[in-house]
Amino acid sequence: MTATSAAPAQAGSREAPTAGGGPALGEVVPWLAVLAFGLQGLRPTTDSDLWWHLRTGEWIAAHHRLPAADQWSFASSRPWILHEWLSQLLLYAGYRAGGYSGVLILRSLALAAIAAVVVVQCRKRGSWLHTTIAALFGLATVEPGAAARPQLASFLLMAILGPALLEAARRGRPPLWLIPFMWLWASLHGLWTVGLALYACVAVGVALDGSRRNRKVFLRFAGVGAAMLAATALTPVGPRLLLSPFEVRGIAKYVTEWQPPHVTSLPSAAALLLVGIVLTAWARGSRRVPPYEVLYLFAAAFLAVAYLRTGPLAGVLLAPLAAQAMAELFAAPPEKRAWSRRHSAILTGAALLTCALGATVLAHQDPIRRPAPAAASQILDDLPGRARVLDQFELGNWMLWTARDASPAVDGRYEIFGPAYISRYVDTLNLHGDWRTFVADSQPDAAWLDVGVPLAGGLQHQLGWTVAWTDGRTVILLPPPGGDG
């Protein structure tokens, strides 16, 4: 190296542009990942929860207030706490603006925003190569939860909150914008509780950090944390929002996404790999790891293995930490290449091609893979009065959106039914327990079930119900005339 040559960049820092001008072509790679991740949001959605979210957003938009209680299911018995009302309004606004394609565009933008935040935070801590690796593994944990649902808001806000807390802990001063930030999160999705828990972990880590005067700093964190908690009680839902975690806890065992993931699945493996990278860097490096980073890593690792729903939160938290760890493990920055017109042409062509493919996807496919033909909803709507319908969770969601004059026995809003009712309903679907009594007590006017569900066979062969309609996958059954159901 000559005397005029630049000194090597420190691990984790941004390399300076080369004499050829502009950043290296490698800088483009993570942003192509952002574009690709966003475009996958244009794929047809198969998540049935979208339907009741759209119905709720429609109701709020029409009445300019939140519903005080459920009005749609004859079996609901618990308070309905709308902890994602703002997301539901946004989803409905997307539908009003562009139909189902408008919903998918919103999903695409949300996924691109999540990826962009992860990339930016990783790039602050590592080279473009470290950024690409960490971001790809972090986003791999998000992909299974990339449905058109309010949970995308939590993934995005956690990607913002995690690195901000690490920086706040390093400075010893939590920013005041976290207070309105938490109000926004509490209006968008119920995983705001995890954000508060992460804040508490970092605050405790700050208190345990012997390198600073702990008491004053910790009190500062405690004050902002208390204000954040208070902000969640000031949403339109009011203080009862603080009870929503307890309402969900009782029915979590019946919800797939609240089950623990298999550690061999790609999302879990990706998250655990990121944890391993961080631990390796800490073990081999000489840097003193502050307690708040240790607790941050512990919290993220717990989220990775605790529930399917929280796996994406772990990924967006771990990616920046892993990028920093790789920068510490591999101190030498990668070789830079000068920007050129050829590179610009490649990037521009790739962007145009991707946009063209995305437009083609929207123009040549049904953006929604519906759970059943509209004919089923019409039959249920045509039943006398407000028909009570024995259904399944996914079909109940579809009914809320398309069969307005029918009332489902169950839908995706598990918490409004209560654990005891859900348990009996699941037993009834499988012909377990005293299912005949449950059917009689429900006084149903019809049933709409998958043909392979045991209850569909039990109603026909043991209670004499008849087929009113079927498409080979689902069936609508009617009780015998004069029967008690």
N, C-alpha and C positions, 0 to 999 in steps of 0.2 A: 504494500500500500504506500503510495507517495505521500508526501507531506501535506498535499492539498486535498487528499481524499477524506471523505466524511467518516466519522467513527461509526461503528456498528450501532444500530438502534438497540435499546434495552428491551429485554423480554417483555412482550405485551404491549409495546408502544407501536404507534403507526409509523411505518417506514416513510421516509421522504420520497417524493417523486424522483425518478432518475433524470439524468441530463437530457434524455430523449424527450422529456415532457410528459405530463399526465401520469396517472396511476397505472399500475400493472394490470394486465388483462385478468389476472387472478382475482382482482377486486370485483370483477363483474360476476363471478361464480355464485357467491352467496345471494346476490340480488336476483339472479336467475332462479334460484331456489325459492325466493319470495314470490316471484311471478308464478312459478309452477304450483306452489302451495295455494296461492289465491285462486288460480284457475280451476283447481279441483273442486272448489265450491260451486262450480257450474254443473256438476254431475247431478242427475236426478236424485231427489231426496226420497228416502224410504222410511224416515222416522215419523211415526204416527203422532207423536206429541205436538207436532206443528199445528194440527187441526184445532186442538183446544186452546193453544196459544193464540191462534188467529181469531177464534170466536171470542176469547176474552178481550183481545185488543179492539175488536169491533164493538163490543159492548161498552168499553170505556170511552171510545171515540164518540159513540152515539149519545151517551148519557153524561159525559164530562165529569165523571166521578168513578170511584171504585165500588164494585158491588159489595154490599154489606154481608151477604151470605150467598151460598150456592142456590141457583134457581133452576138448574137443568137436570139434575139426577134425583129421582124419587127416593134414593137410598142414602143420600148424604145426611150426616148427623153431626159433623164437627165444623168448627169455624173455618172459613176459607180465607187464609192469610195470603194476599197477593204480594209475594216477595219479589216478583219480577214484572211488575206492571209496566214499567217503562220499556223494557224489551218487547213486551207484547204489543205495545203501541207502535213501536218501530217496525215490528214484523208486519203488522196490519197496514201500516203506511206503505211499506214496500209492496204489499199485495195490491193495495189500492192504486199505486202508481204504475205497476207493471205486471199485475197478475202473479201467477206462481213464478214466472221468470224474474219478477221484481224481488221476490223472496230469495231466490238463488243468487241474484246479484248482491244483495245485502250480505248473504253468507260468504260469498267470494271476497267482498271487501273486508269483512271481519277477519277471515283467514289470512288475507294478505297483510293486514295490519298487525296481527299476532306475529307473523313471520318477520315482518319488518322490524318490530320492536326487539325481537330476539336477536336478529342479526346486528342491529345497531348496538345493543348492549354487549354482545360477544365481541364486536369489533373494537369496542373501547378497551378491551382487556387482552386481545390477542391479534395475531396476524390474520390475513384473509383466509389462510389455510386452517388455522385454529378455529376461526369463525365458522367456516363452512362445515367442518366436522362436528363441532359442538351444536351448531344450529340444526343440522340435519338430524342428529340423534334426539335433540330436544323436541323438534317438530314431529318426529316419529311417535312421540307419546301423545301428541295432540290429535293426530289423524283419526283414531277411532272415535273421538268425540266431536268430529267436525260436522255435526248435523245442524240443520237450520233451527237452532234452539237458543234460548237465552244464555245457556252455559258458555257460549262463545265470548260473551261479555266478561265473564269471570276469568277466562283464560287470558284475554287481552289485558285486563286490569292487574292480574297477578304478574304478568310479564313486565308491567310498568312498576308495580309496587316492590317486587323483590330486590332488584338492583338499587332502587331508590332508598330502601331501608339499609342496605349495606353501606351506601355512601353516607347516609345520615348517621349511622353508627360510627363510621370512621371520623366524621366531623364532630360527633358529640352533640348534634342539634337536629331534631326531627323537623322537617318543613311543615309549616302550617297548612299548606295546600292538601295535606293528607286528610284534613277534616272534611272539606266538601267532597274530596275524592271518595271517602267512605260513604257519604250520603248518596252519591251517585251509584256506587256499587250496590248498596242496600236497596236501591230502586230498580236495579237491573237484574240481579240474580241472587239466589240464596247462599252462594258460597262466599259471601262477604264475611261470614263467620271465620272461614279459614284465613282470610286476609288479616283479620284482627288477631287470630291465634299466632300467625307468623310475626306480626308486630310485637306481640307479647314475648315471643321467644327472643327476638333481637333485643328488646328492651332489657330482658333478664341478662342476656349476654353482655350488654353494655355495663350493667351493674356489677358483673363478675370480672370485668376487665381491670386488672390491677395497675395498668399503665396510666390511668387517668384518675382524677378526683371523682369518684363514682357517685356520691350522693346527689350532688347538684345536677349532674347529667341525667341520672336515672329519674329524678323528680321531673325533669323537663320532659323526658320520654313518657313518664306516667301521666303527666298533665295532658299532653297531646293525645295519648291513648284514650283517656277518659272522655275527651272531647269527641274523638272519633266514635266511641260507643254511643255517646249522647246523640250524635248526628244521625245514627241509624234509627233512633226513636222519633226523629223529626220528619221522616218521610210521610207521604199521605196515608200510609198504613197505620202510622202511629206507634206507640210503645208496644203494642201487641206483636210487632215484628220480632221483638226480642224473644218471643216464645216459639217462633217458627222452627228453630232447630230441634226443639223437643217434640213438636208435632211430627216431624219427618222421622225422627229416630225410631219411633214405635213401629213403623211400617217398612224400615230399611231392608229387612230380611226378605221381603217379597219383591224387591226391585233389583233387577239384574245389575244395574250400574252401581249399586251400593254393595256389591259383593267384592271380596278381595280378588285381584287379578292373578292369573297364573304367571309365575315368575319366568316361565319359558316363553311367554308371548313376546312379540316384538316390542310393544311399548314398554313393558316392564324391563325387558332385557336392555333396552336403550337407556332407560333411566338408571338402572343399576350400573351400566357401563360408565355413565357420566359420574356417578358416585365414586366408582373405582378410580377414574382418572384423577379426581380431586384428592382422594385419600393418598394415592401414589405420589402426587406432587407434594403433599404435605409431609409425607414420610421421608422423601428424598431431599427435600429442600431445607434451607437454613432459615427461612422466614418464620418469624413468630406468628402463629395463627391465633388471632384474637378469639375470645370465647363466643362473640356474637356470630362469627363465621361458622364455628363448630355447631352451634345451636341451629343456625340457618340450614346447614347441611343435614343435620339430624331431622329437622322438620320436613325438608324436601324428600329425604329418603323415606320417611314415614308415609308421606302422601303417595309415594310411588308404589308402595306395597299394601296400603290400607284398603283402598277402594278403586274400582274401575273409574268412577267419576272423578277422583282426585289425581289420577295418573297424569293428565295433561298439565295440571298445576305444578307437579313435580318437575316435568320436563322443562317448562319455561323458567323455573327457578334455577335449575341445575346448569342449563346451557351456558350462561355467562360465567358461572364459577368454573366450569370445565374449560372454557376458553382461556381463562386466566391461568388455570393449572397447567395447561399445555404450554402456554407461554413461559411459565416457570421451569417446566421440564426441558423444553427445547429453546434455549435462549437465543440461538442464532436465527435471525429473520430469514425467510425465504428470499431467493434472488428476485429482484424486481425486473420487470420488462417495460420498455417504453411503450406508451400509447401510440397508436398509429391509425391512419384512415381505414386500414383493413380491419382493425379491431372494431372501430366504430361501425363499419358496414356489417360485420358479423353480428354485433349486438343489436343493431337496428333491425336487421333481417330477422333475427330470432324473435325480437319483440313483436314485429308485425305478423310473423307466422303464428305466434302464440295467440295474439289477439284474433286473428282470422279463424283459428281453430276454435277459440272460445265462442265467437259469434256463430260459427257453424253448429256447435253443440246446442246453443239456445234455439236456433232456428229449425233444427231438424230432429228434435226429440221432445217427447213429453217431459217437462221438467219435474213432474210429480209422478211417482209410481204409486198409484192409489191402491188402498187395501182391498177395494171391492168396487164393482161397477156402480154407477149412479142409480141403476135400476133398483138396487137393494134399498137405498135410502128412500126412494120414491114409494116403495111398497110399505115401509115403516111409517112414512109420513101419512099415507092414505088410510091407516088403521083408525078406527073411531076414537075420538077424544085424544088425550095425551097418553099414548100407549107406553106401558111399562115393558121394557125389553131386557131380558137376560142376555148378556153379551160378554165379550172379552175386552180387556183393557184397550187394545189397539182399535178394535171395532167401535168401542164406545167413544173414542176420540173422534173417529170419522163421523159418527152419528151427531156429535155436538156441532160439527161444522156443516153437515149436509142434510140431516134429518131433523129439522128444527121442531117438529111436532111430536117427536118421540123422546122418551126419557130413559137413558141407559141406567142399568143397575150398577155399573162400575165404569170408570174411565181412568185416564192417566193422572188425575188429581187424587192420588192415594190418600193424602192426609185428611180429606174431608169425609172419609168413610170410617176411619178408625181401624186399629189393628185387629180387633175382635171380628168385625164384619169382613175384613179382607181375608182373614184366616178361614172363616166359614165359607166365603165365596170360592176361594181356591179349592177347598175340600169338595164343594158342590160341583165345580167344573170337572173334578176327577172322580165323582161319585163316591166320595169318602164321607164317613160320618152320617149324620141324619140329613142327607141332602134332600130327601123328599119334603121334609118339614121346611127346609129353607126355601124351596121352590114354592110351596103352598103359602108361606108367610109373605113372600114377595108379591103375590097376586099378579103375576106377569100376564101381559096380553100377547106377547110374542117372545121368541128367542132368536138371536142371530149369532151363530157360532161357526167356527171352523168345523168342517165335516169330521175331522179326526178327533175332536175333543170328546171324551167319554160322555159328558152331559148331553151332547147332541144325540147319541145313541140311546141314552137312558130315557130322555124325554119321548123319543119315538117308540121304543120297544117296551118300556115299562109303564109309561104314563099316557100313551096313546096320542101323542102330538102328531100333527101331520105337516108335510112339507108344503110350504107356500111358494118357495122360490129357491133355486140353487144355481150356482155357476160352476159347480164341481169342486170348488175350494171352500166356499162358505155356504151356509144354508139358513134360511129363515123358516122357523117352525111356529105353528099356531096350536094353542091348546084345544082339546076337544070341546065342542059346544056344550055349554052347561057344566063343564068340568070346573074343578077348583084349582087347576094348574098343577 
